[in-house]
Amino acid sequence: MLSGLIALLFVFATSLSVRAATTCVTAICHASIGNHKFVHGPAAVGDCGVCHVSTGVPHPGPSGAFELKASGSLLCEQCHAGPAAGKANVHAPVAEGNCLACHDPHGGTNQFLLISEGGILCRGCHGEIGASGRVHGPVRAGRCDYCHVPHASNEPGLLKMAGNKICFSCHSGIRGIIETSVSQHQPVAEGRCWDCHRTHDSEFRPLLRGYYPREFYVPYLEENFDLCFECHTNRGTFQYQRTSEATGFRNGDQNLHYLHVNKPVKGRVCRNCHGIHGADQKKLILSRVPGFGNWKIPVRFLPTPTGATCLAGCHKPKSYDRVHPVENP
């Protein structure tokens, strides 16, 4: 009989707790909590005691503001297992235990109880991203989640994937070039697209880190090669008419890079011969060079141990040799 009485009291007490909690979200004080498009599970069913201390008296209670059962992320992690567990890089609010920096604890108009829409939320802290210039498509669309995870990642910058895999998930055309190329531009092949491109925004198309001419011919000025000179720092490649070491593209000591590029008006730009990401011949040399109107200039590059022969649509077949200079007709 005693055990039956205890069971009856337990059911009665539980019923009072549930009714008290339900009262919180139906009474005039907190009625708005359940009126959102997205509502936190416990709040939706009136189970306030999951997060808040049940004192029998609504206010005040013994444990401080909001009468939470634990502080910060410790409360959230009672149901939501630590999102940063075992990850090398953790988003600052998560590391600080400040879930409320991004989420509303009860409900809201945005999925995942975010306090504002995706990109707007991120710009609340990262306002400098996408603020000017040309903007990366996902940033412009407010879809930071295309590239980043919000809580923690083993990749730098909270990226979803390593290296160029994240870029290739959208830029399949460039992935195809890399996979089928005979020669590849080293930063792309090694997964460092950001050596040449900025990831969020840039004043240069297409999100380049420095100026790169779009014209087929430009005068030789160092500023016209700002992007390339970030890595290819040997200016002598284009500035010395004669050299024995500044470049391998030479006929004896005649610098053929200088011959093609260092001109006051119609200097060739890098892409007149080379593929930016990869090419179907060695030395990043393209077999068809676009950009001269509708004509894709044919180029056949035949390398030798100490030079090469170039059969190009822009001049007669010419050969060069670093050791034994060639007399071209």
N, C-alpha and C positions, 0 to 999 in steps of 0.2 A: 504493500500500500504506500509506503514511504517513497519507494522508487517511482511509482506512478505519479505521485504528487510532485516529485522533483522534475520529472519529464514534462508535466503539465505547466509548471512554472517556467521551464526553459522555453517552451513553445510560446507562452504568453509574453515572456521578455523579448524573444526574437520578433514577435509580431509588433510589439511596441516600438522596437528599434527600427524596423522597416517602415512602419507608419510614420515615425518621427522623421526619418530620412526623406520619405516621400513628401512629407509636409514641407520640407525645406524648398523643394523645387516647384511646389504647387501653390504655396502661400504667396502673398503679395510681396514679401521681402525679396525672394530669389526666383520669382516666376519666370524671369527672362532667360534663365539658364537653359531651360529645355526648349526654347523657341528658335534655336539656330538650325541652319541647314545641316550642319555636321555637329553632333553632340558626343562628348566623351562617354564611353560605354557606361561607367558607373552613374554618371549624372543622368543619362538617358533613362535609366531604370530606377532612379531615386535612391541609389545605394551610396549615399554620401559618406557612410561610415568606412568605406574602403580607404579614403584619404584623410578624413577628418575624425577627430576624437569625438566619441559620443559621450557627453557628460551628463545627460539627463536634463540639463538646462542649456538652452540654445547658446546664450552668451551671458557673461564671459566664461572662459574656461581656463584651465591651468597651464596650457602649453604655448601661449603666445598667439600672434596674429593668425587668423584663419583656423586655429586649432588643428594644424596638420600633424599627422602621426610621425612624420620625419621631415627633415629639411632638404630643400633643393632636390637634386637628382636622386638622392637616396630614397625619396618617396616614389618617384617615377619608376625607379629600378626594382621596386617591389613587384611590379607587374611586367615592365618593359626591361628585359635583361640588358645590362650595360651595352649600349651601341658601340662603345669605343674599346671593348675588351679585346686585347691582343693586337690592336692596330698601332702602326708606327706613327701615324699622323692623325691628330684629333682636332676637330673644329673648336675654336676657342671657347664658345659658350658651353659646349659639352664638357671640355676639360675643366671649366669653372663650375660645373654643376648647375648652370643657369638655363634650364630647359625653357623657361618662360621668355627668354630672349626671342624665341621663334614661335613657340606654341602657346595657345590659350588653354588653360587647364579644364575648361568646361565645354566650350563649343564656339563655333564661329561660322563664317560663310565660306571658308576655304578648306579643302581636303587636308587631312592630317592635322587639323586644328591649327593651321598656320595663322599667325596674326595678320598677315597680309599676303597678297599673291606672290608666287615664286620670285621673279626677278625684282619686284618692288621690295620684298622682304630682304633680299640679299643686299640691295643697294642702300638699305638702311645703315649698314656698316661699311659696305664696299662701294661707296658713292662715286669714287673716282673711276670705276670700271664702266666703259661704254659711255663716258660723259661727253666725248668729243671725237671728231674725225670719223673714219670709216669703222663700222662696228661689225664684229663677227655675228653671223645670223642667229645663233642660239642666244647670244647676249641681247640682241635687238628684240628677240621674241620673248625675252624674260625666262628662257628655259636653261638656267644654269645647271639643272639636273641632267642635261644631255651629256655633259662632260664631268661633272663633279658629284660626289656623294655628300649628303649634308652633315653626317655625323663624324665619320672616321674612315680612313683608308690606309692601306700600306703604301700607296703611291704618293709622291710629293704633290702638294697643291690639292689634296683630296680628290685626285683624278680617279675615274672609274677603272681605267686600264693603263697599262704601262706604255711609255714611249709613243711611237707613231700609231699604235693600235687604236688609240682613242681618236686620232685624226682620220685614219682609214675607215673607221666605222661609218663615216659620212662621205669622205672623199675617196670613193671607190675607184674613180678614174686614175688618180695618182697612184693608188695601190696597184692597179693593173700595170702602169708604166714601170713601177719598181720591180714587180714580179716577172716581167718579161724583158727587162733591159739587159743588155750586155755589160754596160757600165752604169754605176749609180752614183749620184752625188752623196758624198760621205755623210753629211748630217742626216739626210733622209734615210739612208740605208741603216744608220745606227739609231734611228728613232728619235732624232732631235730636230723635229720640224721647227721648233721655236728658236733655233740658231738663226733662221732667216725671217720667220714670221712672228708677229706678236699674236698672242692667243685671244685677246679680247677686243682691242681696237688699235687703230694706227692712222696716221695721216697719209700713209702711202698704200696704194693698191698693190696686190691683194693682201692687206694686213702685214706688209713688209716692215722690217725693223729699220730700214734705211732707204734712201732713194735708189731706185733702179729704173733706168730709162725704158720707156715703152716704144720709143722711136726705133726705126731700123738703123739709122745713122745718127751719131751725135759727135760734137767736137770732143777731143780728149781733154777733159777737165777732171781732176780728182773727185770733185763732188758728184760727178755723173756715175761714179763707181763706189759710192759710199757703202752700199750693202756688201758688195763683194770684198772690199778692202777690210771689212771687219775680221775676216779670216785670212784672206790672201794679202798679207801685209807687205809682201815684197814689191814695192812700187817699181823697182828696177825692171820687172817683167815688161812694163809698158813704157819706161822712161829711157832705157839705154838702147841706142841704135845698134851698138855692138856689145856683146857680152859672151863670156865663156861659161857662165853658171847661173845667171838670173832666170833662165828658162830653158826647157828642153826643146822648145819649138824654135829651132834655129838651124840655119844652113851654114856650117862652120861657126863663125862668130856673129853672123848676121841674125839679128833678133827679129823673128817673123811675127811675134806678138806686137812688137813696136810697129812693124810695117803695116799691119792690119788696123791697129787701134789708134796709134798716136798720129792723128790727123786733125788739122784745124777745123774742118767742116764735116767730112764724111768718114769719121772714124767708126769702125765696126763695134758694136756692143757684143757682150759675151754670148748672148743667145743667137747671134748670127751663125754660129757654128755649134754651140754646145746646148745640150738639153739641161734644163734647170733642175729637174729631178732625176732623170735617167735618160739613157739613149741606147739606140740599137747598134752602136759601134763603140769601140774603145775610146778612152779619153773623153767620154760624154759627148762624142761627136754624132750629130744627127745625120741620118741618110736623106732626110727631107727637112729643109729649114723653112718654117712658115714666117710670114710677116712682110714679104715683098709683094704687096698687092694680093692677087689671087694665086700667084705662083709659089709653090713650095720648091725651093731651089734644091736640086739633087746634089748630094755630096757622097762620094765614095772614098773612104779613108783606108789606105793599105799600109799598115805599119811595118817597119823593119827594125832590127835590133838597135840601130843608131839613127833612125829617121823615119821617113814615110813618103808615100806618094798620095797626092790629093787630086782626085778627079771631081771637079765642082762645076756647077752650071754657071758660076760667076767668073771663071777664068779657064784658060787652057790647063791641061794636066801639068802639074808641077810637083817636083820632088825636092826633098831636103835631106841632108845628112850632117850630123853634128861632127863627125870625124873626118869624112871626106866630102867637102862641099860639092854640090851638084851644079853644073852649068845648065840652066834651063833655057830653052830656045825662046 
